Amino acid sequence: MSILKPEAPAALATTEIPEQRRLYRGIAHRYTQEFAIAERDFEETELLAKPLVPRYTCQLLIARAALWVDEKKYDSAESDYHAALALARSNALRGLEANSLADFGRLATARGRYDEAIDLYAAALQAANELGMKGNMSVILGNMAWNYRKLGDFENALAFGKQAEDASVQAGLIGNQIYWLTGMSNVYYEQHEYGPAEAVLVQALDLARHQGDKRTLVEFLNDLSEIALQTGDIESAEKYYAEAAQIEQAGLDQSGVLESMLVRGRIAQSKRAYKDAESAFLQVIADSRADAAQKWEAHARLAQTCASEGQFDKADKEFRRSLETIEGVRSSVQAEELRLSFLSSGIDFYDGYIHFLISRGREQDALLVAELSRARTLEEGLATATDKATPRLSALRPQQLAKRLKATLLFYWIGHDRSCLWVITPAEVAYFALPKAAEIEPVVKSHEKSVLGMRDAQDAGSTAGKQLYVMLVEPAKKLIPSGSRVFVLPAESLYGLNFETLVVPDPQPHFWIEDVTLTTASSLTLLDHSATRREEEAAKRRSLLLVGNTEPPNADFPKLPQAPAEMQKVGRYFPDSSRKVLEGKRATPFAYLGSNPERFAYLHFVTHGTASHMRPLESAVILSKEGDSYKLYARDIVPHHLNANLVTISACSGSGTRAYSGEGLVGLSWAFLRAGAHNVIGALWEVSDASTPQLMDALYGELSQGKDPATALRDAKLSLLHSPDSKSVFKKPFYWAPFQLYAGS
């Protein structure tokens, strides 16, 4: 501002210098948050710019649009960005085109359209990379990380955040580096990893002080306050908040005022100063500058405050408003893969409402709130127009559902402070409190390690299977008689757990599969649809699409020696007239998609599979090569409607390796369910080419006798577990337990 203060000499009046001076003054006033002065600067720049070259007009449009975004004047911002982009393209101003695309991304972010923002930033990143605009790349990468975080895709958020930090260091942009460090800290925070979150911020705090960027410093201080609140360090929270408030009161930063207000409310809440807390949260809710995430947090915090004051009806209303705000943003997300991850950023607020309801003795209402978070993307994809017009839970009757299914339903909720189990039988809905996530998750990992290590997992040396049974099932033991049909609706760390491998300790240690028939389900709502379909379906369709024994597309996917045997064993249960086989060179992705898979009651794949952790819809069935294509991607499976009674993915990791809050494991199994399959068998881990043909032979043998998929799969597994050959290695759960049955619609 000091450099720009003097007016340009008269000799420069017809050059671009006066315009540039006003433009940069406007940008500087925007950074100091003197928005009215910035507007006047841009008005004067526009008058000067008319006779000048398009490049300067384009710069003005971009700068002014950024101001409109800061002032929440989104329509004006969109108009200017469109004009800037058109001007840049018509005059081949590639750098300004990249800037316009990136700033369009910022506008989409401000409007809560996070998936749209990512697409815009990706286009801007490509342009910036081609032009060698390293500084721009650091900003774009960091903004992509921020949007992924808002969508709950924490892995991509960390990956892009790290790239942004590295790019900032390479470009010598220390301020940017500091900013993206705080973004990574936020990701750790939202995953409840408070130690790493604090370490990243403390590392960068001194840098932020020396940079003099008050906006970033306030954000750091607010974030450190929130971490201190989560760990119970109220004194540190107050210290950090006081420093942030001092900066804001001095007029040095206003961008973090709302976050500071949320922190202030939480500090007051922790000190039981409920009136002060309520005042702070109401100010955030009433402020038109608050974004959706701030509003849903403020409603939820206000609800907790009201509950602490004994205003239970008001608390209930505020919790509902919080969830309605979350759902309003989620419904605007168009990309299916990003809708999958969205609830990861809001699941804690569901958790708060659930435990409020339980504390009020409203366990069944809490169950319905938990159900609201389940399988949303899966259900929406399968819904008919009539379904979409019907309120989601209006007709759901859990006990009647259990009666129709002739089963016991185990619905889990895993929380960071406490967990829940609802047991639904035809006679009652019972609630049980379970240990918190930090107590359950290490035991799940230990048990998985035992199973994958090919240990027996039920011998005296392995206690994790017994511990999990005691934690997760034993509380409900009296409601699950031996021989029951059980539907498990897992949550969080339980999505990758095969409950059949839990060890019942009495009277003699044995796997739970020996007592019950298990199916995994995504939500009560989809189970309700499934029960209706089963009652209506004429179950005698017997047709098979058999795909496999492929030509290896490359060295990463070698020939499966036992694939021909499995193909032969499965195929013989179906007559030639109702069986279509795609084998060898004919087993290509194009051949599958062109075979009208919706005609078949059974689909069976005998091949390799891949599970993409970062992009689950990039998981794929590996088939024979045709041109450059040999992968049948999950995203390509979804649009081709199925009506199959059973899809069996006899391949490694068919269930996927990435779990999303509320949605479960997403991969090939999820894709086939999303396409309309009524049941899917997928693998939780690597499968054995040696044992799988024997297991599948037994499965189809049981199905041919009229057994349902759950019973048939259980009996097939028991045939390996109870093999008369006492030395058979196939008795171990590593061989029979990877395959899990998922119930669809």
C-alpha positions in Angstrom: 0.0 0.0 0.0 2.9 2.3 0.7 4.4 1.7 -2.7 1.1 2.3 -4.4 0.2 5.5 -2.6 1.6 8.1 -5.0 -0.5 8.9 -8.1 1.2 8.0 -11.4 2.9 10.9 -13.2 0.8 12.6 -16.0 3.3 11.3 -18.6 2.0 7.8 -17.8 -1.7 8.6 -18.0 -2.2 6.8 -21.3 -0.4 3.7 -20.3 -1.6 0.7 -18.3 0.2 2.0 -15.1 -2.7 4.0 -13.6 -5.0 1.0 -14.2 -2.5 -1.5 -12.6 -2.0 0.8 -9.6 -5.8 0.9 -8.9 -6.1 -2.8 -9.6 -3.4 -3.7 -7.1 -4.7 -1.3 -4.5 -8.1 -3.0 -4.8 -6.5 -6.4 -4.4 -4.5 -5.1 -1.4 -7.7 -3.6 0.2 -9.4 -7.0 -0.3 -6.6 -8.8 1.5 -6.9 -6.3 4.4 -10.7 -6.9 4.3 -11.5 -3.3 3.6 -14.1 -4.4 1.1 -15.9 -1.1 0.5 -12.6 0.6 -0.4 -11.7 -2.3 -2.7 -15.0 -1.9 -4.5 -14.2 1.7 -5.2 -10.7 0.8 -6.4 -12.2 -1.7 -8.9 -14.8 0.8 -10.1 -12.0 3.3 -10.9 -10.0 0.5 -12.5 -12.9 -0.4 -14.7 -13.2 3.2 -16.0 -9.5 3.2 -16.8 -9.5 -0.3 -18.3 -12.0 0.2 -21.1 -9.6 1.5 -23.8 -6.8 -0.9 -22.8 -5.8 -4.4 -23.8 -7.9 -7.5 -22.8 -5.3 -8.8 -20.5 -5.9 -6.0 -18.0 -9.6 -6.2 -18.2 -9.4 -10.0 -17.6 -7.2 -9.3 -14.5 -9.8 -6.9 -13.2 -12.7 -9.3 -13.7 -10.8 -12.0 -11.8 -9.8 -9.7 -8.9 -13.3 -8.2 -8.6 -14.9 -11.6 -8.7 -12.7 -12.7 -5.8 -14.0 -9.7 -3.8 -17.6 -10.7 -4.6 -16.9 -14.2 -3.2 -15.5 -12.7 0.0 -18.6 -10.6 0.3 -20.9 -13.6 -0.5 -22.2 -12.0 -3.7 -22.0 -15.2 -5.6 -24.1 -14.3 -8.6 -21.9 -11.2 -9.3 -18.8 -13.4 -8.8 -20.1 -16.0 -11.3 -20.9 -13.3 -13.9 -17.4 -11.8 -13.7 -15.6 -15.2 -13.7 -17.6 -16.2 -16.8 -16.6 -13.0 -18.5 -12.9 -13.4 -17.5 -12.8 -17.0 -18.8 -14.4 -16.1 -22.1 -12.0 -13.1 -22.5 -9.0 -15.3 -21.7 -10.0 -18.0 -24.1 -10.8 -15.7 -27.0 -7.5 -13.9 -26.6 -5.4 -17.0 -25.9 -4.4 -15.8 -22.5 -3.6 -19.2 -21.1 -2.3 -18.1 -17.7 -5.4 -16.1 -17.0 -7.5 -19.0 -18.2 -5.9 -21.2 -15.6 -6.5 -18.5 -13.0 -10.1 -18.1 -14.0 -10.7 -21.9 -13.7 -9.0 -22.0 -10.3 -11.1 -19.1 -9.0 -14.3 -20.7 -10.4 -13.3 -23.6 -8.1 -13.1 -21.2 -5.2 -16.6 -19.9 -6.0 -17.9 -23.5 -6.1 -16.3 -24.2 -2.7 -17.9 -21.1 -1.2 -21.3 -22.3 -2.4 -20.7 -25.7 -0.9 -20.4 -27.4 -4.3 -17.3 -29.3 -3.3 -17.3 -32.0 -6.0 -17.8 -29.3 -8.7 -14.9 -27.4 -7.2 -12.6 -30.4 -7.5 -13.4 -30.8 -11.2 -12.7 -27.1 -11.8 -9.4 -27.3 -9.9 -8.4 -30.4 -11.7 -8.8 -28.5 -15.1 -6.9 -25.5 -13.7 -4.1 -27.8 -12.3 -3.6 -29.3 -15.8 -3.4 -25.8 -17.4 -1.0 -24.5 -14.7 1.2 -27.5 -15.0 1.5 -27.1 -18.7 2.4 -23.5 -18.3 4.9 -24.1 -15.4 2.9 -22.0 -13.0 4.4 -23.5 -9.9 3.0 -21.0 -7.4 -0.5 -21.5 -8.9 -0.1 -25.2 -8.7 0.6 -25.1 -5.0 -2.6 -23.1 -4.4 -4.7 -25.3 -6.6 -3.4 -28.5 -5.0 -4.1 -27.1 -1.5 -7.6 -26.1 -2.4 -8.3 -29.5 -3.8 -7.2 -31.0 -0.5 -9.6 -28.6 1.3 -12.5 -29.7 -0.8 -11.7 -33.4 -0.3 -11.6 -32.8 3.4 -15.1 -31.2 3.3 -16.4 -34.2 1.4 -14.9 -36.5 4.1 -12.4 -38.0 1.7 -9.6 -37.7 4.2 -7.0 -39.8 2.4 -7.2 -37.7 -0.7 -7.2 -34.6 1.5 -3.9 -35.6 3.1 -2.4 -36.7 -0.2 -3.2 -33.4 -2.0 -2.3 -31.4 1.1 1.2 -32.9 1.2 1.6 -32.2 -2.6 0.5 -28.6 -2.0 3.0 -28.2 0.9 5.9 -29.7 -1.2 4.9 -27.5 -4.2 4.9 -24.4 -2.0 8.4 -25.1 -0.7 9.7 -25.6 -4.2 8.1 -22.3 -5.3 9.5 -20.5 -2.2 6.0 -19.7 -1.0 6.4 -20.1 2.8 3.0 -18.5 3.5 1.3 -21.1 1.3 3.3 -23.9 3.0 2.1 -22.8 6.4 -1.5 -22.6 5.2 -1.5 -26.1 3.7 0.0 -27.4 7.0 -3.0 -26.2 8.8 -5.2 -28.0 6.3 -3.4 -31.3 7.0 -3.8 -30.6 10.7 -7.6 -30.3 10.1 -7.7 -33.6 8.4 -6.0 -35.3 11.4 -8.4 -33.5 13.7 -11.5 -34.8 11.9 -10.1 -38.3 12.2 -9.7 -37.8 16.0 -5.9 -38.0 15.6 -5.3 -35.1 17.9 -1.6 -35.8 18.6 -0.5 -35.5 14.9 -2.9 -32.6 14.4 -1.3 -30.6 17.2 2.2 -31.6 16.1 1.7 -30.2 12.6 0.3 -26.9 13.9 2.9 -26.4 16.6 5.6 -27.0 13.9 4.2 -24.2 11.8 3.0 -21.8 14.4 6.2 -19.8 14.7 6.4 -19.6 10.9 2.9 -18.2 10.9 3.8 -15.5 13.5 6.9 -14.4 11.5 5.0 -14.3 8.2 2.6 -11.7 9.6 -0.3 -13.2 7.8 -3.0 -12.5 10.4 -5.6 -14.6 8.6 -3.6 -17.7 8.7 -2.4 -17.0 12.3 -6.0 -16.7 13.5 -6.9 -20.0 11.8 -4.0 -21.7 13.5 -4.9 -20.3 16.9 -8.6 -21.4 16.5 -7.5 -24.9 15.4 -5.2 -25.2 18.4 -8.0 -24.1 20.6 -10.3 -26.9 19.2 -7.6 -29.5 19.7 -7.1 -28.4 23.3 -10.9 -28.5 23.9 -11.0 -32.1 22.5 -8.2 -33.2 24.9 -9.7 -31.4 27.9 -7.0 -28.7 28.1 -9.4 -25.7 28.7 -6.5 -23.4 29.9 -4.6 -23.8 26.6 -7.9 -23.4 24.6 -8.6 -20.1 26.3 -5.0 -18.9 25.7 -5.1 -19.6 22.0 -8.6 -18.1 21.7 -7.6 -14.9 23.5 -4.7 -14.3 21.1 -7.1 -14.9 18.1 -9.7 -12.6 19.5 -7.1 -9.8 20.2 -6.1 -9.9 16.5 -9.7 -9.7 15.4 -10.6 -6.9 17.8 -7.7 -4.9 16.5 -9.3 -5.1 13.1 -6.3 -7.1 11.7 -8.4 -10.1 10.5 -12.2 -10.7 10.2 -12.1 -14.0 8.2 -11.9 -16.2 11.3 -14.5 -14.4 13.4 -17.1 -17.1 13.0 -14.6 -19.9 13.8 -13.5 -17.9 16.9 -17.1 -17.6 17.9 -17.6 -21.3 17.8 -14.5 -21.8 19.9 -15.7 -19.2 22.3 -19.0 -21.1 22.6 -17.3 -24.4 23.2 -15.0 -22.9 25.9 -18.1 -21.5 27.7 -19.8 -24.8 27.3 -16.9 -26.6 28.9 -17.0 -24.2 31.8 -20.7 -24.6 32.2 -21.4 -21.0 31.3 -24.3 -22.1 29.2 -25.9 -18.7 28.6 -22.6 -17.5 27.1 -22.3 -20.6 25.0 -25.8 -20.3 23.7 -25.3 -16.7 22.8 -22.1 -17.6 20.8 -23.8 -20.4 18.8 -26.9 -18.3 18.1 -24.6 -15.6 16.7 -23.0 -18.0 14.2 -26.4 -19.4 13.2 -27.8 -15.9 12.5 -24.8 -14.7 10.6 -25.3 -14.7 6.8 -21.5 -15.2 6.3 -21.5 -18.6 8.1 -21.0 -21.5 5.7 -23.0 -24.7 5.9 -20.4 -26.6 8.0 -20.3 -23.8 10.5 -24.1 -23.7 10.7 -24.5 -27.5 11.2 -21.8 -27.4 13.9 -23.4 -24.4 15.6 -26.8 -26.1 15.7 -25.3 -29.3 17.1 -23.3 -27.4 19.8 -26.4 -25.4 20.7 -28.3 -28.6 21.0 -25.7 -30.0 23.5 -25.9 -26.7 25.4 -29.7 -26.9 25.6 -29.5 -30.5 26.8 -27.1 -29.5 29.5 -29.5 -26.9 30.7 -32.4 -29.4 30.7 -34.1 -27.8 27.6 -34.6 -31.2 26.0 -37.3 -30.3 23.4 -35.2 -27.4 22.2 -32.1 -29.6 22.1 -34.0 -32.1 20.0 -35.0 -29.4 17.5 -31.4 -28.1 17.2 -30.0 -31.6 16.6 -32.6 -32.1 13.8 -31.6 -28.7 12.3 -28.0 -29.8 12.3 -28.7 -33.0 10.4 -31.0 -31.2 8.0 -28.2 -28.8 7.2 -25.8 -31.6 6.6 -28.3 -33.4 4.3 -28.9 -30.2 2.4 -25.3 -30.0 1.4 -25.0 -33.7 0.7 -27.9 -33.6 -1.6 -26.1 -31.0 -3.8 -23.1 -33.3 -4.4 -23.5 -34.8 -7.8 -20.5 -37.1 -8.1 -21.4 -40.5 -6.7 -17.9 -41.3 -5.4 -17.9 -38.0 -3.5 -21.3 -38.6 -2.0 -19.9 -41.8 -0.6 -17.4 -40.0 1.5 -19.5 -37.0 2.5 -20.8 -38.3 5.8 -17.3 -38.8 7.1 -17.2 -35.1 7.8 -20.6 -35.0 9.6 -20.9 -38.4 11.2 -19.9 -37.1 14.7 -23.0 -34.9 14.7 -25.2 -38.0 14.1 -23.3 -39.5 17.0 -24.1 -36.6 19.3 -27.8 -36.8 18.5 -27.9 -40.6 18.9 -26.4 -40.4 22.4 -28.7 -37.6 23.4 -31.7 -39.7 22.5 -30.3 -42.7 24.4 -29.7 -40.5 27.4 -33.4 -39.6 27.3 -34.4 -43.3 27.2 -35.4 -43.0 23.5 -33.3 -46.0 22.2 -35.6 -46.8 19.3 -35.6 -43.1 18.1 -31.8 -43.3 18.3 -31.9 -46.4 16.1 -33.9 -44.5 13.4 -31.4 -41.6 13.5 -28.5 -44.1 13.1 -30.4 -45.7 10.2 -30.7 -42.2 8.5 -26.9 -42.3 8.0 -26.8 -45.8 6.4 -26.2 -46.7 2.8 -27.6 -43.4 1.5 -25.8 -43.5 -1.8 -26.6 -47.2 -2.4 -30.2 -46.7 -1.6 -30.6 -43.5 -3.7 -29.1 -45.3 -6.7 -31.6 -48.2 -6.3 -34.7 -46.1 -5.5 -37.6 -45.8 -8.0 -39.4 -42.6 -8.5 -42.1 -43.8 -6.1 -39.5 -44.7 -3.5 -38.0 -41.2 -3.8 -41.4 -39.6 -3.2 -41.9 -41.6 0.0 -40.4 -40.4 3.3 -37.4 -42.6 4.1 -38.4 -44.0 7.5 -42.1 -43.4 7.5 -43.0 -47.1 6.9 -40.0 -48.7 8.6 -41.1 -51.1 11.3 -37.9 -53.0 12.6 -39.7 -55.7 14.5 -42.0 -56.5 11.6 -39.0 -56.6 9.3 -37.3 -59.1 11.6 -40.5 -61.2 11.6 -40.7 -61.2 7.8 -37.1 -62.2 7.5 -37.5 -64.8 10.2 -34.2 -63.4 11.6 -32.4 -61.5 14.3 -30.9 -58.2 13.2 -27.8 -56.8 14.8 -27.4 -53.1 14.2 -24.1 -51.6 15.3 -22.9 -48.0 15.9 -19.3 -47.5 16.7 -18.5 -44.1 18.4 -15.4 -42.4 19.7 -16.9 -42.0 23.2 -19.3 -45.0 23.2 -20.8 -47.6 20.9 -24.2 -49.1 20.6 -25.9 -52.4 19.6 -29.6 -52.7 18.8 -30.9 -56.2 18.6 -34.1 -56.5 16.6 -36.2 -59.6 16.9 -39.8 -60.3 15.9 -40.7 -59.8 19.6 -38.6 -56.7 20.6 -35.9 -54.1 19.9 -33.3 -54.3 22.6 -30.4 -51.8 23.2 -27.0 -52.6 24.6 -24.1 -50.2 25.3 -20.8 -51.4 23.9 -17.1 -50.2 24.4 -15.9 -47.2 22.5 -14.0 -47.4 19.2 -10.6 -47.1 20.7 -11.2 -50.3 22.7 -12.8 -52.3 19.8 -10.5 -51.3 16.9 -7.2 -52.8 18.2 -8.9 -56.2 18.9 -10.4 -56.2 15.4 -7.0 -55.6 13.9 -5.5 -58.3 16.1 -8.1 -60.8 15.0 -7.7 -60.0 11.3 -4.0 -60.5 11.6 -4.5 -63.9 13.2 -6.9 -65.0 10.4 -4.7 -63.7 7.6 -1.7 -65.3 9.2 -3.5 -68.6 8.6 -3.6 -69.4 12.3 -6.5 -71.4 13.6 -7.9 -68.3 15.3 -10.0 -70.5 17.7 -7.2 -72.2 19.5 -6.2 -71.2 23.0 -3.3 -69.0 21.7 -5.6 -66.6 19.9 -7.8 -64.5 22.2 -8.9 -61.7 19.8 -11.8 -63.8 18.3 -13.1 -64.5 21.8 -12.7 -60.9 22.9 -14.7 -59.7 19.9 -17.4 -62.2 20.6 -17.7 -61.1 24.2 -17.7 -57.4 23.2 -20.0 -57.5 20.2 -22.3 -60.5 20.5 -22.4 -61.9 24.0 -24.5 -59.0 25.3 -27.3 -60.1 22.9 -26.7 -63.9 23.3 -30.1 -64.6 24.9 -31.8 -63.0 21.9 -30.0 -65.2 19.4 -30.8 -68.8 19.8 -28.5 -71.4 18.2 -29.6 -72.1 14.6 -30.8 -68.5 14.1 -30.6 -66.6 10.9 -28.7 -63.3 11.7 -28.3 -60.2 9.6 -25.4 -58.0 10.7 -25.4 -54.3 10.0 -21.9 -53.3 10.9 -20.2 -49.9 11.3 -16.8 -48.3 11.0 -14.0 -50.8 11.9 -16.5 -53.7 11.8 -17.1 -53.4 8.0 -14.1 -55.5 7.2 -14.8 -58.1 10.0 -16.2 -61.5 9.2 -18.4 -62.2 12.2 -18.5 -65.9 11.4 -14.9 -66.1 12.6 -15.7 -64.8 16.1 -15.0 -67.5 18.7 -17.8 -68.5 21.0 -16.0 -69.5 24.2 -18.5 -71.9 25.7 -19.1 -74.8 26.2 -16.1 -75.5 23.9 -14.4 -72.8 21.8 -15.9 -72.7 18.3 -16.5 -70.3 15.4 -19.8 -68.5 15.5 -20.6 -69.8 12.0 -21.3 -73.1 13.7 -24.3 -71.6 15.6 -25.9 -69.2 13.2 -26.4 -68.3 9.5 -25.0 -64.9 8.8 -25.6 -62.2 6.2 -24.2 -58.7 6.0 -26.5 -55.9 5.3 -26.1 -52.2 4.6 -29.3 -50.7 6.1 -32.7 -51.6 7.5 -34.4 -49.7 4.7 -32.7 -51.9 2.0 -33.4 -55.0 4.0 -37.0 -54.0 4.1 -37.0 -53.7 0.3 -35.2 -57.1 0.1 -37.8 -58.8 2.3 -40.6 -57.5 0.1 -38.8 -58.8 -3.0 -38.3 -62.2 -1.6 -41.9 -62.5 -0.7 -42.9 -61.5 -4.3 -40.3 -63.2 -6.3 -40.9 -66.5 -8.1 -37.7 -68.1 -7.1 -37.3 -70.8 -9.7 -35.2 -68.8 -12.3 -32.1 -70.9 -13.1 -29.8 -69.1 -15.5 -26.1 -68.4 -15.3 -23.6 -65.9 -16.8 -20.2 -67.5 -16.2 -17.2 -65.3 -16.8 -13.5 -66.3 -16.2 -10.5 -68.4 -17.0 -9.2 -65.4 -18.8 -6.1 -64.8 -20.9 -3.6 -63.0 -18.7 -3.5 -59.3 -19.8 0.0 -58.8 -18.4 2.5 -60.3 -15.9 0.7 -58.7 -12.9 -2.3 -61.1 -13.4 -1.0 -64.5 -14.2 -3.0 -67.5 -15.2 -5.1 -69.1 -12.4 -4.3 -72.8 -12.5 -7.6 -73.9 -10.9 -9.8 -71.5 -12.9 -10.8 -74.1 -15.5 -11.8 -76.5 -12.7 -13.9 -73.9 -11.0 -15.6 -72.9 -14.3 -16.4 -76.6 -15.0 -17.7 -77.2 -11.4 -20.0 -74.2 -11.3 -21.3 -74.6 -14.9 -22.4 -78.1 -14.5 -25.2 -77.0 -12.1 -27.0 -75.2 -15.0 -28.4 -76.7 -18.3 -26.7 -75.6 -21.5 -29.8 -73.8 -22.6 -29.8 -71.4 -19.6 -26.0 -70.9 -19.3 -23.8 -68.4 -21.1 -20.1 -68.8 -20.7 -17.5 -66.1 -21.5 -14.1 -67.8 -21.2 -10.5 -67.3 -22.4 -10.2 -64.6 -25.1 -14.0 -64.1 -25.1 -14.1 -63.0 -21.5 -13.6 -59.3 -22.1 -15.2 -56.2 -20.4 -17.0 -55.4 -23.7 -18.3 -59.0 -23.9 -19.7 -58.8 -20.3 -21.4 -55.5 -20.9 -22.8 -56.7 -24.2 -24.2 -59.9 -22.8 -27.3 -58.4 -21.3 -26.4 -59.4 -17.8 -29.8 -58.3 -16.5 -31.2 -61.6 -18.1 -29.4 -63.9 -15.7 -30.4 -65.0 -12.2 -26.8 -65.9 -11.4 -23.5 -64.2 -12.3 -20.2 -65.9 -11.4 -16.7 -64.5 -12.0 -13.6 -66.7 -11.9 -10.6 -64.3 -12.3 -8.3 -61.8 -10.6 -9.8 -58.7 -8.9 -8.3 -55.4 -7.8 -9.5 -53.1 -5.0 -8.6 -49.4 -5.3 -8.3 -47.9 -1.8 -8.0 -44.3 -3.0 -10.7 -44.6 -5.7 -13.0 -47.5 -4.8 -15.0 -47.2 -7.9 -11.8 -47.9 -9.8 -11.8 -51.4 -8.3 -12.0 -53.9 -11.1 -12.6 -57.4 -12.3 -9.6 -58.4 -14.4 -10.6 -59.9 -17.7 -9.0 -60.7 -21.1 -7.6 -57.9 -23.2 -9.5 -56.3 -26.1 -7.6 -53.4 -27.5 -6.2 -51.6 -24.4 -9.1 -52.6 -22.2 -9.1 -55.5 -19.8 -10.6 -54.1 -16.6 -14.3 -54.2 -15.8 -14.4 -51.3 -13.4 -16.9 -50.9 -10.6 -17.9 -47.6 -12.1 -18.8 -49.4 -15.3 -20.8 -52.1 -13.5 -23.1 -49.6 -11.7 -25.0 -48.2 -14.8 -25.9 -51.7 -16.2 -29.0 -52.8 -14.3 -29.1 -56.3 -12.8 -31.9 -58.5 -11.5 -29.6 -61.3 -10.4 -30.5 -63.4 -7.3 -26.8 -63.9 -6.7 -23.5 -62.4 -8.0 -20.4 -64.3 -6.9 -17.0 -62.6 -7.3 -14.5 -65.4 -7.0 -11.6 -63.1 -6.9 -9.3 -61.3 -4.3 -10.7 -58.4 -2.4 -14.1 -58.3 -4.1 -15.6 -56.6 -1.1 -13.2 -53.7 -1.4 -10.7 -52.3 1.1 -12.1 -48.9 1.8 -15.0 -48.3 4.2 -17.0 -45.1 4.3 -19.0 -43.9 7.3 -22.6 -45.1 6.9 -21.9 -46.7 3.5 -19.6 -49.6 4.4 -17.0 -51.2 2.2 -17.1 -49.9 -1.3 -15.7 -51.8 -4.2 -16.9 -54.5 -6.6 -19.5 -56.0 -4.2 -21.0 -52.6 -3.6 -21.0 -51.9 -7.4 -23.0 -55.1 -8.1 -25.5 -54.3 -5.3 -25.8 -50.7 -6.7 -26.5 -52.2 -10.1 -29.5 -54.1 -8.6 -28.1 -57.6 -7.6 -30.2 -59.0 -4.7 -27.2 -60.8 -3.1 -23.5 -60.6 -3.7 -20.7 -62.8 -2.5 -17.4 -61.0 -2.3 -14.0 -61.6 -0.6 -12.6 -59.5 2.2 -9.1 -60.5 1.5 -6.9 -62.5 -0.9 -8.5 -65.8 -1.9 -6.8 -69.2 -2.4 -6.9 -70.6 -5.9 -6.5 -74.1 -4.3 -9.5 -74.1 -2.0 -11.9 -71.8 -3.9 -13.1 -74.4 -6.5 -14.0 -76.8 -3.8 -15.9 -74.1 -1.9 -17.8 -72.9 -5.0 -18.7 -76.5 -5.9 -20.2 -77.0 -2.5 -22.0 -73.6 -2.7 -23.7 -74.4 -6.0 -24.5 -77.9 -4.9 -26.4 -76.4 -2.0 -28.1 -73.8 -4.2 -29.2 -76.6 -6.6 -31.1 -78.2 -3.7 -33.2 -75.0 -3.3 -31.3 -73.5 -0.4 -31.1 -69.7 -0.2 -27.7 -68.1 -0.7 -27.0 -67.5 3.0 -27.7 -71.1 4.0 -25.9 -72.5 0.9 -22.7 -70.4 1.6 -22.7 -71.3 5.3 -23.0 -75.0 4.5 -20.3 -74.8 1.9 -18.0 -73.2 4.4 -18.8 -75.8 7.0 -17.9 -78.5 4.6 -14.3 -77.1 4.6 -14.3 -76.4 8.3 -15.6 -79.9 9.2 -13.6 -81.8 6.6 -13.1 -85.4 7.5 -9.4 -85.0 6.6 -8.0 -83.9 10.0 -4.9 -82.6 8.2 -6.7 -80.4 5.7 -5.3 -76.9 5.7 -8.7 -75.7 4.3 -10.2 -76.0 7.8 -8.5 -72.7 8.6 -10.6 -69.5 8.3 -8.2 -68.0 5.9 -9.5 -70.3 3.2 -13.3 -70.3 3.9 -13.9 -67.0 5.6 -12.9 -64.4 3.0 -16.2 -64.8 1.2 -19.0 -62.8 2.7 -22.6 -62.5 1.6 -24.1 -59.1 1.2 -27.8 -58.5 1.0 -29.0 -56.1 -1.6 -32.4 -54.7 -2.5 
